[in-house]
Amino acid sequence: MEPRDEAELAGIVADAAAAGRALCIKGGGTRQELGHPVEGASLSLRGVSGITLYEPGALTLVARAGTPLDEIEAALAAEGQRLPFEPMDHRLLFGTDGAPTIGGVVAANVSGPRRVQAGACRDSLIGVRFVDGSGAVLKNGGRVMKNVTGYDLVKLMAGSHGTLGVLTEVSFKLLPAPETAATLRIAGLGDAEAVAAMSAALGSPYDVTGAAHLPAGTGDGPLTLIRLEGFEKSIAYRSAALRDQLGRFGPVEIETDATEVAARWAGLRDARAVSGGAGDIWRISVKPGDGPAARAALGPETVSHFDWGGGLIWARVPEGQDVRAALAGIPGHATLVRASAATKARLGVFQPEAPPLARIAAGLRARFDPRGILNPGRMG
């Protein structure tokens, strides 16, 4: 099924609810391996597409959920703007093709290395329209930031993987694109030293927008990377100052070629270091200071990289390895991103929730999707 607009989509969902028929919601089909497999009739949002409002002066964009991400990024680039959260492209990790959609980005709350500075997808999301599990059209938020407290449906929808409603339209606040960027490189650091260096950079006044560490580098040993973005003169000043500050960790090289800088951070964004080869892939969130201990606990066969100053670890481990058991005693979360269906069923994809949180989550799903027809089982 591929509805052409929100009204047609609402009718399809209402009919499915009446029949008790499960729906498997798809955008571009590039992230279908996220979460547990879903058994249900395919419901594609590709026909619900298009930018419906773009006001560069107000740094605001509204788009239908099936709009290809490339189309949005091209429109923003033409005005010198961007989505703040640098959305990850999962095609490399999953070996999928097709065009990622903005609805899929929101449904999975997809964010990249800039999250350490600009926040996640949900932090830039200011409005949503969606169809709930009964076929009703709901909206929350809008085109401007709201100064409210309490229950925020916009944030709830980001990362719900389509289990609370089928997104039809999303609104974002935007940021100006930087004039230029630079990467500071330090070679040869161990994990603990790398985390100390990244923490020093992130705690500096130089507005770091990315801090990552590749324990195996690009095949020639460990490599620690710091990104700066902004106006050319500012980058020159901040790069030199930060190089001096980080000098105690070893020689610091500064990379300024725009193509090289963009390619390097796109590779980090898309978890290129762990995507190749056999094995299960986990996404692990811990305190940056616990990053080295967490990687050590995963064993010598692990291929990994650190992002967000050490707070996020992408790890490829032997098939079937229970990472959560290995990390017992280290506070954090571990999500099984890529594995066989059997391994996902045995270990579970998402970090098990505490009973009170699990009851709240179940109650929300029952409220928004009382017949349980929207991506049933996707989140376990």
C-alpha positions in Angstrom: 0.0 0.0 0.0 1.3 3.4 -0.9 -1.1 6.3 -0.1 -0.8 9.6 -1.9 -1.7 11.8 1.0 -2.5 12.0 4.7 -6.3 11.5 4.2 -5.8 8.3 2.2 -3.3 7.1 4.7 -5.7 7.7 7.6 -8.3 5.6 5.7 -5.9 2.7 5.3 -5.0 2.7 8.9 -8.6 2.9 10.0 -9.5 0.0 7.8 -6.6 -2.0 9.2 -7.6 -1.2 12.7 -11.2 -2.4 12.1 -9.8 -5.6 10.6 -7.1 -6.1 13.2 -4.5 -6.2 10.4 -0.9 -5.4 11.2 1.0 -2.8 9.2 4.7 -2.7 8.5 5.5 1.0 8.0 8.3 2.0 5.5 9.9 5.1 4.3 12.8 4.6 1.9 13.4 1.1 3.3 17.0 1.8 4.2 16.5 1.2 8.0 14.1 -1.7 8.1 16.7 -3.8 10.0 16.5 -1.4 13.0 14.6 -3.1 15.8 12.9 -6.5 15.6 11.4 -7.8 12.3 7.7 -6.9 11.7 5.1 -9.2 10.2 2.4 -7.1 8.5 1.1 -5.6 5.3 3.7 -3.1 3.8 2.7 0.5 4.1 5.0 2.8 2.2 5.1 6.6 2.9 6.9 7.4 -0.4 3.8 8.9 -1.9 3.4 11.3 1.1 6.3 13.5 0.0 7.4 17.1 -0.5 8.6 20.2 1.4 5.5 22.1 2.4 7.1 25.1 4.0 10.7 26.5 4.0 11.4 29.9 5.5 15.2 30.4 5.5 14.8 33.7 7.4 13.0 31.9 10.2 15.3 28.9 10.1 12.3 26.6 9.8 11.4 23.7 7.5 8.3 21.6 7.3 8.2 18.5 5.1 6.0 15.4 4.5 7.3 12.2 6.0 8.1 10.5 2.8 10.4 13.3 1.5 13.8 12.0 0.6 16.5 13.3 2.9 18.7 14.2 -0.1 15.9 16.6 -1.3 15.8 18.3 2.0 19.5 18.6 2.3 19.8 20.0 -1.2 17.2 22.7 -0.5 18.9 23.7 2.7 22.3 23.7 1.1 21.0 26.2 -1.6 20.3 28.6 1.3 23.5 27.9 3.2 21.6 26.0 6.0 21.5 22.5 7.4 19.7 20.1 9.8 21.7 20.5 13.0 21.9 16.9 14.0 23.8 15.4 11.0 21.6 12.3 10.4 23.3 9.0 10.0 22.9 7.0 6.8 22.4 3.3 7.6 22.8 2.0 4.0 26.4 1.2 4.6 25.8 -0.6 7.8 22.9 -2.7 6.5 23.9 -3.0 2.8 20.6 -1.5 1.7 19.8 0.9 -1.1 17.0 3.3 -1.8 16.6 6.9 -0.5 16.4 7.6 3.2 13.3 9.7 4.1 12.9 12.4 6.7 10.1 10.5 8.4 12.5 7.5 8.9 15.1 9.8 10.4 12.5 11.0 12.9 11.0 7.6 13.6 14.5 6.3 14.5 15.7 9.6 16.1 18.8 9.3 13.8 21.7 11.5 14.8 25.4 11.8 14.0 28.7 13.0 15.5 27.4 16.6 15.9 24.9 15.4 18.6 27.6 16.0 21.1 27.2 19.7 20.4 23.9 20.3 18.6 21.8 17.6 20.2 19.8 14.7 18.7 17.1 14.7 16.0 14.4 15.1 18.7 16.1 18.3 19.9 15.6 20.0 16.5 12.1 18.6 16.0 9.4 21.2 16.7 6.3 19.8 15.2 4.7 16.6 14.0 1.5 15.4 12.2 0.7 11.7 12.4 -2.0 9.1 12.1 -2.6 7.0 15.2 -3.6 3.4 15.4 -7.3 4.2 15.1 -6.9 6.2 11.9 -7.2 9.6 13.6 -5.0 12.5 12.4 -3.2 14.2 15.3 -0.7 17.1 15.4 1.5 18.6 18.0 3.9 21.5 18.0 4.3 23.6 14.9 6.6 26.0 13.1 8.2 27.8 16.0 9.9 26.7 19.3 7.5 26.5 22.2 8.4 27.5 25.7 6.3 24.9 27.5 6.9 22.2 30.1 5.3 18.9 30.7 4.1 16.3 28.2 5.7 16.8 24.8 4.3 14.6 22.1 6.8 15.8 19.5 9.7 14.4 21.5 7.8 11.2 22.2 7.4 10.5 18.5 11.1 10.8 17.8 12.6 7.3 18.3 9.2 5.5 18.6 9.9 3.5 15.4 6.4 4.0 14.1 4.8 2.2 17.0 2.8 5.2 18.3 1.7 6.6 14.9 2.5 6.9 11.2 4.3 10.2 10.7 2.9 12.3 7.9 4.6 15.7 8.4 7.6 16.9 10.5 8.9 20.4 11.3 12.5 21.4 12.2 14.5 24.3 13.5 17.6 24.7 11.3 21.1 26.1 11.6 23.3 28.0 9.2 25.8 25.8 7.4 29.4 26.6 8.5 31.7 28.4 6.1 34.5 25.9 6.6 35.6 23.1 8.9 38.8 21.5 10.2 39.8 18.2 11.8 42.5 18.0 14.5 44.3 14.6 14.5 46.3 13.0 17.2 47.9 9.6 16.4 48.9 6.8 18.7 46.7 7.4 21.8 45.4 4.6 23.9 41.7 4.6 24.8 42.1 6.3 28.1 44.4 9.0 26.7 42.1 9.5 23.8 39.1 10.0 26.1 41.1 12.5 28.2 42.1 14.4 25.0 38.5 14.5 23.7 37.2 15.6 27.1 39.8 18.4 27.2 38.7 19.5 23.7 35.0 19.4 24.5 35.6 21.2 27.7 37.5 24.0 26.0 35.9 27.3 24.8 36.6 26.4 21.1 33.1 25.0 20.3 34.0 21.5 19.2 31.4 19.9 17.0 32.8 16.3 16.9 35.1 14.2 19.0 35.9 10.6 17.9 38.5 7.9 18.4 39.4 5.0 16.1 41.4 2.5 18.1 42.7 0.9 14.9 42.8 4.1 13.0 42.6 3.6 9.3 44.9 0.6 9.5 47.9 2.4 10.8 47.3 2.7 14.5 45.0 4.6 16.8 43.7 8.0 15.7 41.9 10.6 17.7 39.8 13.2 15.8 38.4 16.6 16.8 36.2 18.7 14.5 35.8 22.5 14.5 33.3 24.4 12.2 32.6 28.0 11.5 34.0 31.1 9.7 37.4 30.7 8.1 39.3 33.1 10.4 37.6 31.7 13.4 38.7 28.1 12.4 42.2 29.3 11.9 42.4 30.8 15.4 40.5 28.0 17.2 42.5 25.3 15.5 45.8 26.8 16.5 44.7 27.4 20.0 43.3 24.0 20.5 46.4 22.4 18.9 48.5 24.1 21.6 46.1 23.0 24.4 46.1 19.4 23.2 49.9 19.3 22.6 50.5 17.5 25.9 48.8 14.4 24.3 51.2 14.3 21.4 51.8 16.0 18.0 48.5 17.5 16.6 48.0 17.7 12.9 45.3 20.0 11.4 43.4 18.9 8.3 41.6 21.7 6.4 40.8 20.2 3.0 37.0 20.5 2.8 36.5 17.3 0.9 38.7 15.3 3.3 37.1 16.8 6.4 33.6 16.0 5.0 34.5 12.5 4.0 36.1 11.7 7.3 33.1 12.8 9.4 30.7 11.1 7.0 32.5 7.9 7.6 32.3 8.4 11.4 28.6 9.3 11.1 27.9 6.1 9.2 30.0 3.8 11.4 32.2 2.9 8.5 34.9 1.4 10.8 32.6 -1.4 12.0 30.2 -1.8 9.0 32.4 -4.2 7.0 32.9 -7.9 7.8 30.9 -10.5 9.6 29.6 -10.1 13.1 26.9 -8.4 15.2 27.0 -4.6 15.6 26.0 -2.9 18.8 25.5 0.7 19.7 26.6 1.3 23.3 26.1 4.5 25.3 28.1 4.9 28.5 29.7 7.7 30.4 32.8 8.9 28.4 35.0 8.0 31.3 33.7 4.4 31.2 34.4 4.0 27.5 37.8 2.4 27.8 36.6 -0.1 30.4 33.6 -0.9 28.2 35.7 -1.6 25.1 38.1 -3.7 27.1 35.3 -5.8 28.5 34.1 -6.6 25.0 37.2 -8.6 24.2 40.1 -8.5 21.8 38.0 -9.6 18.8 35.9 -6.5 18.9 36.2 -3.9 16.2 35.0 -0.5 17.4 35.1 3.2 17.4 34.3 5.9 19.9 32.1 8.9 19.2 30.7 11.8 21.3 33.9 12.1 23.2 33.8 8.4 24.2 30.2 8.3 25.3 29.1 6.3 22.3 30.8 3.1 21.2 30.1 1.4 17.9 31.2 -2.2 18.3 31.3 -5.2 15.9 31.6 -8.5 17.9 31.5 -12.2 17.1 28.0 -13.3 16.1 25.8 -14.1 19.1 27.9 -12.5 21.7 25.9 -11.0 24.6 27.4 -7.6 25.0 25.1 -6.6 27.8 26.4 -9.5 29.9 30.0 -8.5 29.2 29.3 -4.9 30.3 27.6 -5.9 33.6 28.6 -3.3 36.2 29.1 -0.5 33.7 26.1 1.8 33.7 24.7 2.5 30.3 22.6 1.2 27.3 23.4 -1.3 24.6 21.3 -1.6 21.4 21.7 -4.5 19.0 21.7 -2.8 15.7 22.7 -5.5 13.2 22.3 -9.3 13.8 20.4 -12.3 12.7 16.7 -12.5 13.6 17.5 -15.4 15.9 20.1 -13.4 17.8 17.8 -10.5 18.1 15.1 -12.7 19.4 17.4 -14.3 21.9 19.2 -11.2 23.2 16.6 -8.5 22.5 17.3 -5.4 20.5 16.8 -2.6 22.9 18.1 -2.2 26.5 15.6 -3.8 28.8 13.5 -1.2 30.6 13.0 -1.0 34.3 9.5 -2.3 35.2 8.0 1.2 35.8 9.2 2.5 32.5 8.1 -0.6 30.7 4.6 -0.1 32.1 4.5 3.5 30.9 5.7 2.5 27.4 3.1 -0.2 27.2 0.4 2.2 28.4 1.4 4.8 25.7 1.3 2.1 22.9 -2.1 1.0 24.1 -3.4 4.6 24.1 -2.1 5.5 20.6 -2.4 2.1 19.0 -5.1 0.2 20.9 -5.3 -2.7 18.3 -1.5 -3.1 18.2 -1.4 -2.8 14.4 1.5 -0.3 13.9 4.9 -2.0 13.5 3.9 -4.6 16.1 6.9 -6.1 17.8 9.4 -3.6 16.3 10.5 -2.5 19.8 10.0 -5.9 21.4 
